[in-house]
Each structure stands twice: as C-alpha cells, then as structure tokens.
Amino acid sequence: MKIIYVIKKGLQYFPPCLAQILCLNDLNVKMVVYHGKNTPQIDSILDQRGIEHYTFKADKQSKNRFDMMKNYLQIRKEIRCLQKKLNYDDFLWLGNAETAIAMEPKDLRKRKYLLSVLELYDEGSYVEKNLSKIIKDARLVIACEKHRAMIMYGRYNLKEIPFVIPNKPYEFGETFELDEQLNEKINQYKDKFIVVYQGIVRKDRPLDKMAEALKMLNDSNVCFFVLGKAQPGLESEIKKIYPQSVFWGFVPSPLHLSITAKCHVGIANYDMSCLNNIFCAPNKTYEYSKYGLPLLVSPNAGLAETVGVAGAAECVDFNDVNQIENGLKRIMKSYEKYSDNAKKFYNSTNLNELYENVLAKIKENI
C-alpha cells in the first residue's frame, strides 16, 4: 500500500502533520508527500529521511483578503490537477480539513482516504459546511481530542467514532540550533525565570491580565516571552503593563522549541467563545511538557482533563489577575513536583504505537 499525503500549507504551520509524516516514515510506510512551502529546515528533514515530497507552487504569503482568495483558488486548482493524476489504488491521507475541501468532491468520494481534522469548526462556517459533505466517505477520521471526536461522530452521523491522536509533536530527540541573531537574544536571558506563551496573540487569548499578574509578582528576575504574531496594538499594550515582556514574533516549528527549552513555565489560555476553544487540544501542552515546564492553563475541558488531571498544570481564569498570580506562586513554590508531572504527561503518549493502530485500521477498511 502506498500513501499519498497531502497538506496545502507548509508543515511548519502544522506540527501534528509533520509528526504524522515522520511517524509513518518510522513505520516504513511507502509514502509520497505533497505540501505547501516548507522552511528549508523541514525540507532538509524530509530529504535526509529519503521521503519523496513535492511543493505546491501556488502556496504564497497573502498580503490581504484579495490575495488570500486568489492564492486559495490557485492552490485549489493545483491540488485538483494533482488529484486527476493520482492512481485510484493509492490511499490518500489528507492532513487537515482545509486541504480536503480544496479537492474535487465527486472524485474524492471515489477514492480511499483518511481525513485528519485538526480543529472543531463552528456549525455553518464555510469549512464546516464543506467538510460535512465529504467526512462520511472517509475510510477513517482522526481527531486530536476525545470530546471533538464524539461531537464529530454525532454531528456528522459517522459510522465510527473518529480515532483520537493527541497533538503531540514528533520527538526529534534534541533541539535545533538557533541562528546567530536568535542565539544572541536568548543568551541575554539565561539567568532569568522565563514564563512563555506560544501562539497568536489576539482577543480570544488575552494576555493583558497575564502581564498584570506578572507585575504583581514584583520579581525583576521574571521575564515573559511571547512566541507568535500579535494583532496590531497588543504588543505595545502588554509591554506597557509589563516591560520585561519579550516578543519574538513567529518562529517556525520546530525551531521554536530551542527557545521553549530554555523557559520555565508555559501558558495555554483559551476563552469559552466556541467549542473549538472549550475542547482545545494545543500541541503546545506537549511542547512545554517535553522540557518539564509546568503549565498555567484555562479551566477548559481540553486542558483541565489532560495536563490538569496529570498534575502538570494550574487551571486559572485568565480574566482574574489574582487567580493568575496565585497559580504562578503555587507553581513556583512546588516547581519540581509540577515539572516531574509534566514529563510524565509527555511520556504517556506513544505516537508510533497510535499510528501502528491507525495503519491496522486502514488495512481493515480498504
């Protein structure tokens, strides 16, 4: 059996997709990968492993909404041209829902395919409406969190509950070398206690109260790292509240782990504005716990029932400055206990074992 893996964007944006590809490679699966524009580092990882892979030429950075729509239509055309060339005997592995809905749906229904769904989309949204037309025809569906799996099972009247594989990134065994500029920057903070947030900075993931709580700690040795793009105005707002905040911008995966490895507490905060947030399944919980970072998280089910139950995190309301401050103090007081529990949480998920089970399921369904 040959697997054709398709993901319309670069793999640096989707660590779970990179993990899927590399785990399948570990299991000696014959595979060809079609992807968007990768970073040179990720292309190098694929090349070193001898993985046959090709880049969608239409994948480009969008400057505005018009650009975004134009690029989408171009990459959809490129994906559908690829689709026509594929053998019907090959098994398609679609890395996310956005890739799946870019395909020609009538042709897709005739094929054997697995659909990996990384998000839980609001009912009636563009992606959700189009996903609902193709998900029932998939031979296997993968979700990254158990509640999401059950919701999709009920919402789409699926024959089976989607297979659950947590968003644990691939275990590279080491961090990657930072370029000279980034290395020089991180070395400035080698003696600091670093609280880190990874992800987009926007209104549904507020950091202003986090900054206020750090200010209330009144500890000049504590720095706040933010790895990710910030919506306009939010960076200056946070720095004004807590001047010891350091914004790194977007650092592509897996390079960002070289910074995370030098931090001490990880933040995962989501509001309750949608089911995707309530049953969140961020890969950052594994990226933090990999290095033994205790976590400060929202009390959402996707966090409270994972790192919270594992004793690796303090669950707090990120709209309540006192809760955040007290949560940080509890972590700092019993740091080793939280750190040990974080490592145990990380080691509790064996990706290769899970993908062995997926491959067995695929063979049952073809």
C-alpha positions as CSV (number, residue, x, y, z in Angstrom):
1,M,0.0,0.0,0.0
2,K,1.3,3.5,-0.9
3,I,0.1,6.5,1.0
4,I,-0.3,9.9,-0.8
5,Y,-0.1,12.5,2.0
6,V,-1.5,16.0,1.1
7,I,-1.4,19.2,3.1
8,K,-1.9,22.5,1.3
9,K,0.3,24.7,3.5
10,G,3.9,24.4,4.8
11,L,4.5,21.8,7.5
12,Q,6.0,24.4,9.9
13,Y,2.4,25.6,10.5
14,F,1.2,22.1,11.4
15,P,3.5,20.2,13.8
16,P,0.9,17.4,14.1
17,C,1.0,16.9,10.3
18,L,4.8,16.8,10.4
19,A,4.5,14.2,13.2
20,Q,2.1,12.1,11.1
21,I,4.5,12.0,8.2
22,L,7.6,11.2,10.3
23,C,5.9,8.5,12.4
24,L,4.7,6.8,9.2
25,N,8.2,7.0,7.9
26,D,9.5,5.4,11.1
27,L,7.0,2.6,10.5
28,N,8.4,2.1,7.0
29,V,5.3,3.2,5.2
30,K,5.8,3.8,1.5
31,M,4.7,7.4,1.0
32,V,4.8,10.5,-1.2
33,V,4.1,13.9,0.3
34,Y,2.6,16.9,-1.4
35,H,2.8,20.1,0.8
36,G,2.9,23.9,0.7
37,K,6.0,25.9,1.0
38,N,8.1,24.5,3.8
39,T,11.0,26.1,5.7
40,P,14.4,24.9,4.4
41,Q,14.9,23.1,7.7
42,I,11.8,20.9,7.2
43,D,12.6,20.2,3.6
44,S,16.0,19.1,4.9
45,I,14.4,16.7,7.5
46,L,12.3,15.1,4.7
47,D,15.3,14.9,2.3
48,Q,17.6,13.3,4.9
49,R,15.0,10.6,5.5
50,G,14.6,9.9,1.8
51,I,10.9,10.9,1.9
52,E,9.7,11.7,-1.7
53,H,8.0,15.1,-1.5
54,Y,6.8,17.9,-3.7
55,T,5.9,21.6,-3.1
56,F,2.6,23.3,-4.3
57,K,3.9,26.3,-6.2
58,A,0.7,28.3,-5.6
59,D,1.3,28.4,-1.8
60,K,2.3,32.0,-1.1
61,Q,2.1,34.5,1.7
62,S,-1.1,36.6,1.5
63,K,-0.9,40.4,1.9
64,N,-4.6,41.0,2.2
65,R,-8.0,39.3,1.8
66,F,-8.0,39.6,-2.0
67,D,-4.5,38.0,-2.1
68,M,-5.8,35.2,0.2
69,M,-8.7,34.3,-2.0
70,K,-6.6,34.5,-5.1
71,N,-3.9,32.2,-3.6
72,Y,-6.6,29.8,-2.4
73,L,-8.2,29.4,-5.8
74,Q,-4.7,28.9,-7.3
75,I,-3.7,26.2,-4.8
76,R,-7.1,24.5,-5.1
77,K,-6.6,24.3,-8.9
78,E,-3.1,22.8,-8.3
79,I,-4.4,20.3,-5.9
80,R,-7.2,19.3,-8.3
81,C,-4.7,18.8,-11.1
82,L,-2.7,16.5,-8.8
83,Q,-5.9,14.7,-7.9
84,K,-6.5,13.8,-11.6
85,K,-3.0,12.3,-11.8
86,L,-3.3,10.1,-8.8
87,N,-4.0,6.3,-9.0
88,Y,-7.3,5.2,-7.5
89,D,-5.4,2.3,-5.9
90,D,-3.4,4.7,-3.8
91,F,-4.6,5.6,-0.3
92,L,-5.0,9.4,0.3
93,W,-4.1,10.8,3.7
94,L,-5.4,14.4,4.0
95,G,-3.6,16.4,6.6
96,N,-6.4,18.8,7.5
97,A,-10.0,19.8,6.6
98,E,-8.9,22.8,4.6
99,T,-6.9,20.5,2.3
100,A,-9.8,18.1,2.0
101,I,-12.3,20.7,0.9
102,A,-9.9,22.1,-1.7
103,M,-10.2,18.8,-3.6
104,E,-12.8,18.0,-6.2
105,P,-15.6,16.4,-4.1
106,K,-17.1,14.0,-6.6
107,D,-13.8,12.5,-7.5
108,L,-12.8,12.3,-3.8
109,R,-15.8,10.2,-3.0
110,K,-14.5,7.5,-5.4
111,R,-11.2,7.3,-3.5
112,K,-9.9,5.6,-0.4
113,Y,-8.9,8.3,2.0
114,L,-8.2,9.2,5.6
115,L,-9.2,12.6,6.9
116,S,-7.3,14.2,9.7
117,V,-9.4,17.0,11.3
118,L,-7.2,19.4,13.4
119,E,-10.0,21.8,14.5
120,L,-13.6,21.7,15.6
121,Y,-15.4,24.1,13.3
122,D,-18.4,26.2,14.1
123,E,-21.6,24.8,12.5
124,G,-22.5,26.7,9.4
125,S,-19.0,28.0,8.8
126,Y,-17.5,27.7,5.3
127,V,-15.1,24.9,6.2
128,E,-17.7,23.0,8.3
129,K,-20.4,23.1,5.6
130,N,-18.0,21.7,3.0
131,L,-16.4,19.2,5.5
132,S,-19.9,17.8,6.2
133,K,-20.2,16.8,2.5
134,I,-17.1,14.6,2.5
135,I,-16.3,13.4,6.0
136,K,-18.8,10.5,5.9
137,D,-17.0,9.0,2.9
138,A,-13.6,8.9,4.6
139,R,-12.4,5.4,5.5
140,L,-11.0,6.7,8.7
141,V,-11.2,10.1,10.5
142,I,-8.6,11.2,13.0
143,A,-9.4,13.8,15.7
144,C,-7.0,15.2,18.2
145,E,-9.1,15.2,21.3
146,K,-11.8,12.8,22.7
147,H,-14.7,15.4,23.0
148,R,-14.1,16.6,19.5
149,A,-14.2,13.0,18.3
150,M,-17.6,12.5,19.9
151,I,-19.0,15.8,18.7
152,M,-18.0,14.9,15.1
153,Y,-19.4,11.4,15.5
154,G,-22.8,12.8,16.4
155,R,-22.8,15.9,14.2
156,Y,-22.0,14.0,11.0
157,N,-23.7,10.7,11.8
158,L,-20.4,8.8,11.3
159,K,-20.2,5.0,11.2
160,E,-17.4,5.0,13.8
161,I,-16.1,7.4,16.4
162,P,-13.0,9.2,15.0
163,F,-9.7,7.8,16.0
164,V,-8.1,10.1,18.7
165,I,-4.4,11.0,18.4
166,P,-3.3,13.9,20.6
167,N,-1.4,16.8,19.0
168,K,1.9,15.6,20.3
169,P,4.7,16.9,18.0
170,Y,7.3,14.5,16.7
171,E,10.1,13.6,19.1
172,F,13.3,14.8,17.4
173,G,15.4,13.9,20.5
174,E,17.1,17.3,20.5
175,T,16.5,21.0,19.9
176,F,17.7,22.8,16.8
177,E,20.4,25.3,16.5
178,L,19.2,28.9,16.6
179,D,20.7,31.3,14.1
180,E,23.3,33.8,15.4
181,Q,20.8,36.6,16.0
182,L,18.3,34.5,17.9
183,N,21.0,32.8,19.9
184,E,22.4,36.1,20.9
185,K,19.0,37.3,22.0
186,I,18.2,34.2,24.1
187,N,21.5,34.3,25.9
188,Q,20.6,37.7,27.3
189,Y,18.0,35.9,29.5
190,K,20.0,32.8,30.6
191,D,19.8,33.8,34.3
192,K,16.1,34.7,34.2
193,F,13.0,32.8,35.2
194,I,11.0,32.7,32.0
195,V,7.2,32.4,31.6
196,V,6.4,31.6,27.9
197,Y,3.3,31.9,25.7
198,Q,3.3,30.3,22.3
199,G,0.7,31.2,19.7
200,I,-1.2,34.0,18.1
201,V,-1.9,37.0,20.4
202,R,-5.5,38.0,19.9
203,K,-8.6,39.0,21.9
204,D,-9.8,35.4,22.5
205,R,-6.4,34.5,24.0
206,P,-5.9,37.6,26.3
207,L,-2.5,38.3,27.8
208,D,-3.2,41.7,29.4
209,K,-4.2,40.1,32.7
210,M,-1.2,37.8,32.5
211,A,1.0,40.8,32.2
212,E,-0.7,42.4,35.2
213,A,-0.2,39.3,37.3
214,L,3.5,39.2,36.5
215,K,3.7,42.9,37.5
216,M,2.0,42.0,40.8
217,L,4.7,39.3,41.5
218,N,7.1,42.2,41.6
219,D,10.1,39.9,40.7
220,S,12.7,41.5,38.5
221,N,14.1,38.1,37.6
222,V,10.9,37.0,35.9
223,C,10.6,37.6,32.1
224,F,7.6,37.0,29.8
225,F,8.3,35.5,26.4
226,V,5.7,35.6,23.6
227,L,6.4,33.4,20.6
228,G,3.9,34.3,17.9
229,K,2.4,37.2,15.9
230,A,0.4,39.7,17.8
231,Q,-2.7,41.6,16.5
232,P,-1.9,45.3,16.0
233,G,-1.6,47.3,19.2
234,L,-1.5,44.2,21.6
235,E,2.4,44.0,21.8
236,S,2.7,47.6,22.9
237,E,-0.2,47.1,25.3
238,I,1.5,44.2,27.0
239,K,4.9,45.8,27.2
240,K,3.4,48.9,28.7
241,I,1.9,46.8,31.5
242,Y,5.0,44.5,32.0
243,P,8.2,46.0,30.4
244,Q,10.0,42.6,30.9
245,S,7.9,41.2,28.1
246,V,9.9,39.9,25.1
247,F,8.1,39.5,21.7
248,W,9.8,37.1,19.3
249,G,7.3,37.1,16.5
250,F,6.6,33.9,14.6
251,V,9.5,31.4,15.0
252,P,8.8,28.4,12.6
253,S,8.3,24.9,14.0
254,P,10.4,23.0,15.1
255,L,13.0,25.8,15.6
256,H,10.9,27.5,18.3
257,L,11.5,24.5,20.6
258,S,15.1,25.7,21.0
259,I,13.6,28.8,22.8
260,T,10.9,26.9,24.7
261,A,13.6,24.5,26.1
262,K,15.2,27.4,28.0
263,C,11.9,28.6,29.6
264,H,10.3,27.6,32.9
265,V,6.5,27.9,32.8
266,G,4.2,27.6,29.8
267,I,0.9,29.4,29.2
268,A,-2.1,28.0,27.4
269,N,-5.1,30.3,27.7
270,Y,-8.4,30.0,25.7
271,D,-11.7,31.7,26.3
272,M,-15.0,29.8,26.1
273,S,-16.3,31.5,23.0
274,C,-16.6,28.3,20.9
275,L,-16.4,24.5,21.1
276,N,-13.0,24.5,19.5
277,N,-11.7,26.5,22.4
278,I,-13.6,24.6,25.1
279,F,-12.3,21.3,23.8
280,C,-8.9,22.7,22.8
281,A,-6.1,20.4,22.0
282,P,-3.0,22.5,21.6
283,N,0.3,20.9,20.7
284,K,1.9,23.5,23.0
285,T,0.9,21.4,26.0
286,Y,3.3,18.7,24.7
287,E,5.9,21.2,23.6
288,Y,6.0,22.6,27.2
289,S,5.8,19.3,29.0
290,K,8.6,17.8,26.8
291,Y,11.0,20.1,28.6
292,G,9.4,19.7,32.0
293,L,7.7,23.1,32.0
294,P,4.8,23.3,34.4
295,L,1.7,24.9,32.8
296,L,-0.7,27.7,33.7
297,V,-3.9,27.0,31.7
298,S,-7.5,27.9,31.4
299,P,-10.0,25.6,33.1
300,N,-11.4,24.5,29.6
301,A,-12.1,20.7,29.4
302,G,-9.4,20.1,26.8
303,L,-6.8,21.4,29.3
304,A,-8.3,20.6,32.7
305,E,-8.9,16.9,31.8
306,T,-5.3,16.5,30.4
307,V,-2.5,18.5,31.9
308,G,-4.7,19.5,34.8
309,V,-5.6,15.9,35.8
310,A,-1.9,14.9,35.3
311,G,-0.9,17.4,38.0
312,A,1.3,19.2,35.5
313,A,-0.7,22.5,35.4
314,E,-2.6,25.0,37.5
315,C,-6.0,25.9,36.0
316,V,-7.0,29.5,36.4
317,D,-9.4,32.1,35.0
318,F,-7.2,34.4,32.8
319,N,-9.6,37.2,33.3
320,D,-8.8,37.2,37.1
321,V,-5.4,38.7,37.9
322,N,-5.4,37.3,41.4
323,Q,-6.0,33.7,40.2
324,I,-3.2,34.0,37.7
325,E,-0.8,35.4,40.3
326,N,-1.7,32.7,42.9
327,G,-1.4,30.0,40.2
328,L,2.1,31.1,39.4
329,K,3.0,31.3,43.0
330,R,1.8,27.7,43.6
331,I,3.9,26.5,40.6
332,M,7.0,28.4,41.8
333,K,6.6,27.0,45.3
334,S,6.3,23.4,44.2
335,Y,8.2,23.6,40.9
336,E,9.8,20.2,40.9
337,K,6.5,18.4,41.5
338,Y,4.8,20.1,38.6
339,S,7.8,19.7,36.4
340,D,8.0,15.9,37.1
341,N,4.3,15.5,36.4
342,A,4.7,17.5,33.1
343,K,7.4,15.0,31.9
344,K,5.2,12.1,32.9
345,F,2.3,13.6,30.9
346,Y,4.5,14.0,27.9
347,N,5.8,10.4,28.1
348,S,2.3,9.0,28.5
349,T,1.5,9.3,24.7
350,N,3.3,7.0,22.3
351,L,2.8,8.3,18.8
352,N,4.3,5.3,17.0
353,E,2.0,2.9,18.8
354,L,-1.0,5.0,18.0
355,Y,-0.1,5.2,14.3
356,E,0.5,1.4,14.2
357,N,-3.1,1.1,15.3
358,V,-4.2,3.6,12.6
359,L,-2.4,1.6,9.9
360,A,-4.1,-1.6,11.1
361,K,-7.5,0.2,10.9
362,I,-6.7,1.4,7.4
363,K,-6.0,-2.2,6.3
364,E,-9.4,-3.2,7.7
365,N,-11.1,-0.5,5.7
366,I,-9.6,-0.9,2.2
